[in-house]
Amino acid sequence: MVVIPKATVLHPCIRPCRVQYTVALDTISPASVSTIENGPLQIRDAKQSDPFLVTFDESYDVDNPEAWPKGRKWAITDVLSATGFNRILVSTIMAPALPTIAKELNMSSTESALSLSIYLLATAFGPLFIGPLSEIYGRQVVLHASNIWFLAWNIACGFANTKELLIASRFLAGFGASAIYSLAGGVLSDLWRPQERGRSLGVYLLIPLLGAAVGPILGGFIAEYTTWRWMFWSTSIFQGVMTAISFDVFHETFAPLILNRRAARLRKETGSEQYYTQYERQVGRQSVARATTQALSRPLRLLAFHPLIQITAIISALGYGTLYIVISSFADLWISYYHQPVAIGGLHYIACALGEIAGSQLGGQLMDVLFRYMKSRSSDGEHIPEFRIPLTMPGAIIGPIGLFIYGWTAQARVHWIVVDIGIFINMFGGQLTGMALSAYVIDAYPEHTSSAIAATQLLKSLAAFLFPLFVPSLYSALGHGWGNSTIAFASLVLALPAPFVIWRYGARLRQRAASTY
């Protein structure tokens, strides 16, 4: 056998793009790899030359997640979606009750704000461990373990009788909740082909996007009509139900692990130790400790050494931080300036949810249309990740426009519907950009999607944790008009040039990037 050139992708289940990644293999010859046509890596000749290489059947394979029936794939997608909804809802549900909680647990204003935002801090660091672990032990066991962990600590929040216990429990609950951020992209990459990326992302995001907005609405009514502890008990009941459903519905989707199990079964049934997978050959020479260390360090290595991850992480962090600036201050705007009741003020979060839902659903449709158009225009008929980037450009303009409208109409205290329209436009534009960047990361890093998303999630969650901390000072010094205009100008300066940089240099940067292993 000879060594495959470094331009070849690791395993046959991955859908590679035209510009490949630096991965050295020593399992099949260069001549054995045929062309790529937006499908699995064709290794028919390799299989014929080495009958012990375990792969998926090229025509149809019942074990290949991409070939599963649509009903099973949508069921798994829906389970992820509902789980994501609950975990995002918990991040914001206690916002309207912070004064009540602070009084009962003798918390300062800083401590009460910390009890809310420390959940987001945990979601910054959790994916750094959970994403790589899912690429070692599979998606299924990691999802189930994180579900149970999150459930236990969310229940503990409801029974907290000291501020220290509440803050600690919120952090640990957020750590478990963070699994959805890195797992979702990996599972969607496992299940759906590039031409289905827009629709699958749109369906997955439909319910979770409600979470950030429904949280304060639900929390406002709970705070007004019952104890704040039901914020955690009610979401724990929902999480318990979803955990039970996921044990029945969620099947393992990580292709390398599925192939490894097939190879192990063949070795046992035949008594021959010659059966192997490309993934086993790649990591077979490494000790468990080295393989684990390499996997756990992957998100930070991607963030430190891959310019494309750095660019997408910064732009995503800016949008995510802006979202949580709005979420953390929106209720106060209606209560303190428009003098509306807590429960009624919380209803304005519906405008946030509707903007994000409209952006995700239209963005999903446009993404698939753009895929077909760009592929047909390509000289060789192949898809490359940079074809996702044009969709980010309108969002980079629409989002700041909405922020300008929101800021100055709030400053002038005009009718509430105009303020809500401004925030709707902002959320719509932000979601267009966010979806396209997520699809780009999934397509650009097919072998380690969860680790790549974990790398971007680090900056996103840190921004969501830090940005709301300076909001009171920002609005106090500049008002809503210039305060939001400052954020909008920053978005235009950073987010607008980024798509052009990725479009022009993305393929070249990916080609030069160090191995994701």
N, C-alpha and C positions, 0 to 999 in steps of 0.2 A: 504494500500500500504506500501511497504517497501523501504528502501534505496538501490539503486544500489551500488555495490562495486565501489571504486574509480578507478578501472581499466577499466571502461566502457566509451565509447565515448559519447559525448553530443547528437548529432542529427543524424538521420538515413541517411541523404544525404551524409555524409562524408564517405570517403573510409579510414577506419582506418588500421593500421598495427598491427602486432602481439603484439608488446609492446605498450600498450596504455598509456594515459596520465591521470593525476590525476584530475578527474572531478566528483564532487559529484552531483547526481541527486536523486530526490525522486518521480519519476513518474512511474517506472515499476520495477518489481521484478527481481532479478538475474536470476531466472529460465526462464524468458521470453526472454532472449537474447540467440540466437543460435550462432553457430560458424560463423566465418568470412572466406570467400573464395574469397578474392580479389574483393569483390563487396560491395554494400551497407550493412550497418549493418542490419541484419535480425531481425525484431521485430514483426513477425507475431503473436506470442503468446501474446505479449504485446497489440497489436491491438485488439486481440480477448478478452482479459481480460478488456480492457478499450476502448470501441468504440469511445470515445471522443478524443482520441489521434490522432492528424492529422499528417499523414506521407505520403510519396510517395508510390504509389503502387509498390510492389516488382517486378512484371513481366514487366509492361510497364506503364509509366506515362508521359503524354504529357507535364506536367509542370516540369518534372525533367530535368535539363540542360544536364545531362549525357545521357539522352535518346532522346535528340533532333535530328532531321535529320542532317546528316553530312554536308549538304550544309549550314544550318544555323550556325552550329558550326564553319565551316571554314570561313564563312563570318565575324563572330565576331572576330575570330582570325586574319583575314586579316586587319580588321579595326584597331585593336590594333597595328598590325605590321606597317601599314602605318603611324599611329599617332606617334608611337615610332621612326620611321625613321626621321620624321620632327623635333621632339624635340631633338633628338641627333645631327642631322645635325646643328641645331641652336647653339649648344654648341661649335662647332668648326669652323663655317663658317667665322667668322670675323678674324681668326688667320692671314691670309695673309695680311689683310688690317690694322693691328694694327698701323704701322708707319703712314699711311695716316690719320687714325682716330685721332691719338695722335697729329698730326700737326694741323689738322683742329679745334680740340676742346681744344688745348693748354694743353695736358696731358703729365705728366712725364712718363718715361718708366715703373715705378711701377704702376701708375694709369692706363696706357693702358693694362698692364698685368692683373690688377685687373678687368678691364671691361670684359675681356675674362673669367677669372676663377671664378668670383663671381656667375656666372650662375651655376657652379658646386657646389658652396657652398650652394646655395639655394636647389639644389637637394638632399643635405644631410639631411636637416631639414624638407622639405616638406612631404616626406613619413611618418614621425613620426606622422603627423596629418592626412594625406589623407588615409593611409592604415587602421588605426583603424576606421575612419569615414565610410569607405566602408563596414566595418563589423557591422555597426549600421544602416546606411541608404541605403545600397546597392551599387553595383558597378555602376549602370546606372546613377544615379543623380550625383555621384561624378565625373564620367568621363565627363559628359556634362558640369558641372560647371568648371572643370579644363580646358577643351578645350576653353571655352569662356574667362576665366581669362588669360590663356597663350596668346591667340590671341590678346587681348586688349593691353597687355604690350609689346608684340613683335612688334606691330604696333608703339607703343610709342617709342621704340628703334630707329626706322627708322626716326622719326621726332625729335629726341633729338638734341638740339642745345647747350647744355652745358655738360661738363663731368659728373657733378653730376646727371643730369637727365638720362644720358646713363647708368651709373653704377646702379642707383636705379631701372631703368626699366629692366635692365638685371637680377637683383636679383629677382624682382617680377615675371618676365617671367619664370625664372628658377623654382620658387616655384610652379607655375602652371604646368610646364613641368614635374615636379618630380612625378606627379600622375601616369605616365605610369610605373615607376619603381616598385611601390607597387601594382598597379592594375593588371598589366599583369600576374604576377604569380598567384594571386588570381583567376582571371578569367579562366586561363588555368587549374587551379586545379578544378574549378567549372565544367568545360565542359568535360575534358578528363580524361579517366581512367588511372591508373598507367601503363598499358601495352601500352598506346598510348602516354606516356609522351615524349619520345624521338622525335617522328615525329612531335608532336604539338610544342615542343620547337624549333625544327629545322626550321619549317615553319615560326613560329613567328619571329625568330631571323634573317631570311634571309634578310629582307629589313632593319631593324634597324641597323644591323652591317655595312651596307653601309654608314649610316649617318655620323659616326665619320670620315670616310675617304673621302666621297664625299664632306663634308662640306668645308675642305680646298681647294679642287680642284675647286669647284664651286665659293668659295670666291676669289680664285686667279684670275679667269677669270673676275668676276664682278669687282674686284679691278683694273684690268688692262684696262677694256674697258668701264666702266661706274662708277657711284657713289657708294660708300660703302653702302649707304642707301638702295639700292635695295637688299642687302643681307637680310634685315629684311622685306621689302615689298614683295619680291617674296615668302619667306617662310610663310608670313602671308596669302597670297592668297591661297597657298596650304593648310594651316591650316583651313582657312575658308571653303574650299571645304570639307575637311575631317570632320569638325564639322557638316556640313549639312548632310553628309552621315551617320555619327554615330547616329544622331537623328532617322534616318529611320531604320538602320540595327541593332544597338546594343540593345539587349533585356536584361532585368535583369537576372543575372546568379547566384546570391547569394541565395543558397537553403534555409537557415533559413528565409530570408525575403519572399521568394515565399510561403513557408509553412505558415508563419504568415498571409499573405494576404488571403490564402485559409481558414485558421481558422476564420479570421474576417468575410469572406463572409458567412461561414457556420453559424456563430453566428447570423448574420443579417437575413439570409434566414429562419433559423429555430426558431429564438427567444430564443435559448438556449445559455446561457453563459458558458456551460460546455466544449465546444470545446477548445482545447489548443494544442500548440506544445511544444516539449521538450525545445526549446530555450526560449519560453515565460515563462515556468515554472522556468527555470534556472535564468532568470533575472527579473522575475515578482515581486520579493520582493524588488528590488532595486529602489531607486529614479532615475529619469532621470539624475540628476547631478552626482550621484554616478556611474551609469552605464557608463556615458560619460567619467568621470574621470578615471575609471578603464580601459576603452578601450584606451584612449589616452596615458595612462602610460604604456600600454602593451609592445610596442616595446622596451622601455628603460628597462623595467623589464626583458624582454627576454635577452637583451644584457648584463645586469648586473648579472643575476642569472643562465643563462642556458649555460653551458660550450660548448655545441655543436654550439650554435649561435655564441659564442665568437670565436671559432676555425674557423668556416666557414667565419665569417666576416673578420677576420684578413687575411686569405689566399685570399679571394676575393678582399680585399682592396689592397693587394700587387700587384695582377695582374692588377687591374683597374688603380692603380696609375702608374704602369709601362706603360700601354697603353697610358696614357695621357702625360707621359714623352716623349714617342716617338712622339705622335701627336704634342705636343707643340714645339719640337725641329727639327722635320724631315724636314720641309720646309727650315729652316735656314741652315741645312747641305747642301742642294742642291744649295741654293742661294749663301751662303758665301764661301763654300769650293769647290763646283763643278762648281760655277759661271754659273748656269743655270738661265733662266728667271723665274719670279715668277709663271707664268702659267704652264710652263713645269715642274718646281720643284714640283708643287702641284700634278702632275700626278703620282708621286711616291707613293702617298697615296693609289693608286690602289693596291699595293702589300700588304698593311695593310688590306684592305678590302677583298682581295682574300684569305689571310691567315685565317681571321676570318670566312669567309663564308665556306671555305673548312672544317675548324674545326667544325663548327656548323652542317653542313650537314652530314659529316661522323660521328660526335659524336652522332647525333640524331639516325642514323641507328644503330650504335653500342650499344647505350643505350637500345633500344628495344630488340635487339638480346641478350644482357646481361641479360635483365629482364627475358626473357623466359628461358635462360640457368640457371640462378641462382634459379629461381622458381622451375624448374624441379629438381635441385640438392638439394633443401631444403627438410629436413626430413618430414615436414608436408605439403609441397606444398604451403606454404604461402610466400608472399613477405614482406620483411622488408626494411626500408629505406637504411640500410647499403649496400644493394645490388647495390646501385648506385656508391659506393665509388671506386671500382676497376678502373673505367674509369678515375678517377682523376690522377692515378699514372703515366701513360705514359705522360700525359700533363705536370706534375710537372717536368719531365726530359727534354722533348722536348722544352718547353718554354725557359729555361735558355740556352740551346744549341744554339738556334736561336739568343739569345741576345749576346752571345759570338761572333758568326759569324758576326752579324751586327756591333758590336762595333769595332772589330779589322780590318774588311775590310774597314769600314768608316775611321778609323785612318790611314790606309795605302793608302787611296784614290784609291782603286782598281776600276775596272770597275763597273758602277752603278748597273748592273744586279746582281752582287754578293751581294751587300749591300741589294738589294731588296729581294733576296732569303733568306738572314738571317732574315730580318724582317718578311717575310712570315712564316718562320718556328716558330719564336717566337709567332706570333699571332695565328698560328694554335694550338700550344701547350697550350697557355693561354685559348683559347676557349674550348678545350676539358675539361680542369679542371673546368672552369667557368660554363659550362653547367651541368656537373655532380653535382657540389655543389648546383646549383639552384634546380635541380631535388631532391636532398637529402633534402633540406629545405622544399620543397613543400610536399614531402612524410612524413617527420618527424613532420610537424606541419600542418596537414590537416584542423584543426578547425580554425586556425588563420594564414593562409598563408600570407596574405597581411601584417600583423603586423610583422611576422617573417622576411619577405623580407625587410620591412622597417628598421628593426634593422640592418640587414647586409648592407643595402644601406647607412646607416649613415657613417660607416667607409669607404665604397667604395668611396663615393662622397668626403669625407674629404681628402682621399688620392689623388683623382684626382685633388682636389683644391690645396693641399699643395705640392705634389711632383714636379710639374713643376716649382715651385718658386725657388727651389734650383738647377735646372738643369744647368743654366748658370754657376754658381759657380762650380758645379761638373765637367762639361766638361772643364772649364777653368783650373781647378787644375789638373785633371787627364787625360784629353783627352777623346775621344770617346771610346778608347780601354779599359783602366782601369775603366773609369766611368761606362760603361755598364757592365763590368765584376763584379764590386762591387754590382750592382743591381742583377746580375745573381747569385752571391754567396749567397746574402741575400735570394733570392727566393729558392735556394736549401736547405738552412739551415732551413727555416720556412715551405715551402710548401711540401717538400718531406716527412718529418716524419708525417705530419698531417693526411694523408689518413690512415696510419697504426694505429694511435691513435683512429680515428673514427671507423675504422673497428673492432678493438679489444674491445673498451669500449663504442661505441655509444649506443647500446641497453641498457646497464646498466645505462648510464647517462640519457637517455630518461626516463627510468623507475623511476629513483630517482628525476627527475626534478619536480619543483613546478608546480602547475597548471598554464596554460596559461591564466586563467581567472583572 
